[in-house]
């Protein structure tokens, strides 16, 4: 099955597909941790959700729904800021930050939902969008698979 991760790293996508559930969860968690740190996002639902995943607990449907809503809100703010940045270059940095935050929250939502390779690959793909240079990010995620 094709995944968006294949568009940025076919090798990693194949590794995730072949990995055990435990390895997929570890890789998704590492991806989320890196993305959330890089996106500088500190919101209670995000912090609680990340902590649950770090404790190898799944997220409730309510938590996933709240993360999805937050990601959508950040996307809406991103699109508005991006539109305004066409006439105000100072807003480009704000727009980029909102984009990164939305992707990091979306990655967390995928990681906390279904436990399968599709969810893991989607989580990692979303997290990868936070980074301009993805080589180090992919290397760390691959390292989580081999542990």
Buried (B, 14 or more C-beta within 10 A) or exposed (E): EEBBBBEBBEEBBEBBBEBEEEBBBBBBBBBBBBBBEBBEBEBEBBEEBBEBBEEEEBBEEEBBEBBBEBBEBBBEBBBBBBEBBEEEEEBBEBBBBBBBBBBBBBBBBBBBBBBEBBBBBBBBBBBBBBBEEBEEBBEBBBEBBEE
